[in-house]
Amino acid sequence: MTAPGPPEPGDGFAAYTDAHIAAYPVEYIAGIDLYNAGEFHAAHDAWEERWMGEVGAQEKLFLQAMIQSAVAFHHLEIGRPGAARQMYQRAKEKFARLGKKVFMSLDLEDYQSQLDTALSWLLTVSDPRVLTQPDLSPPRIKLIPELSDYD
């Protein structure tokens, strides 16, 4: 697996703006940084810290989907494709239940498309342990410029 890695100098990649930092919880922003650095378990920890607190129902569902998508990649890193598939499917289900195109400035259609590109191979057989893991690139999270409401 090829981790998305931190942005390279001059590559023009900025995951978020100062306006996002001011508008959104620190755990959300920290999780984005960790995820984009390929630190999937640490991203899970950051988002879970927020998820376990006093948050609205939609934010809780969104964070759980993000946590599960990060954990899917962590499971692949440690050689557990069956668990990765389970987390991928659960994340997809949570995003569908959320029913939003954008949440907390994340374009969910684009993010889910990137997830599908990286992980849909897990769904091609009944037991993903029989497959050889392809070289894959996890999504890179980049927030859209517009700030979005969240509960």
Secondary structure, 3 states (H helix, E strand, C coil): CCCCCCCCCCCCCCCCCHHHHHHCCHHHHHHHHHHHCCCHHHHHHHHHHHHCCCCCHHHHHHHHHHHHHHHHHHHHHCCCHHHHHHHHHHHHHHHHHHCCCEECCEEHHHHHHHHHHHHHHHHCCCCHHHCCCCCCCCCCCCCCCCCCCCC
